[in-house]
Amino acid sequence: MFSGLLWTGAKSVELGLSDGLGSVDFVAREVIKAEDIFDYTKKQDFTERFAKRFGAAMAGAFGKVLAQGQFNIR
């Protein structure tokens, strides 16, 4: 049953929760001896990167306005 407790890598190996082999890439290269490794992680396109940066900039500006007390709701 899940307890919500967390362990470091070394402690999890000691408790038998991990095998200590390493990352997925390490296992693929060193244990399985895979010749070709493909990364299928979805990359953000330009619009996603722009939206994230624009949103962060707007949130930062809004936070500054709120901190200065210049924001009035009518």
N, C-alpha and C positions, 0 to 999 in steps of 0.2 A: 504494500500500500504506500502511496506517495506521502512522504512526511514533510516536504517542502524544504528540507535541508540541502545545502550545497557543499561540495567538497572540491578542493584543489585537485589538479591532475595527479599529483603524487599520492595524495590521500585516497583518491578514487581507485588508483591501481592497487594500493595496499589493501583496500576493502574488497577488491574483486569486482568493482563496478566498471572498470575500464581494462583494456588489455595492454595499454601502454605502447602500442605500435606507432602512433603518431597521426598525422592528418591524412585525409583521403588521398592527397597527392603523394605523400610519403609511401603509403601502403601500395598505391598503384605502381610507383616507380621501383621501390625496393623489395616489396614482398611478392607482388604478382609479376613484376618485371614487364609491365606494359610498355610497349614501344611507343605508342601514340596515346597522348592524353588530351582529351578535348574538354574545354570549358564551355558549358552550355548556359552559363549565367546570363540572364537577360541584361543587356546594357541599356542604360537610359539614353533616349534620343535627345536631340537638341531641345525640343519643346518641353520634355519632362525636366531637364536640367534648368531651363529658363524659368519654368513655373516654380520649381523648388527655391531657386535663388530669389525670384521676385517675391514669393510669399514670405521668405525669411526677412528680406529687406523691409517689406511692409509691416511685418510684425515688430521688427526692431524700431521702426519709426513710430509706430503706434505706441509702443512701450515708452519711448522717450517722451511723447506728448502726454501720456498719462502720468508719468513721473514728474513732469513739470507742472502738472495741475492746470493745463491750458485746455482741457477737453471738457466741454459742457454739453450735457444731454438736455434737449428742450422738449 
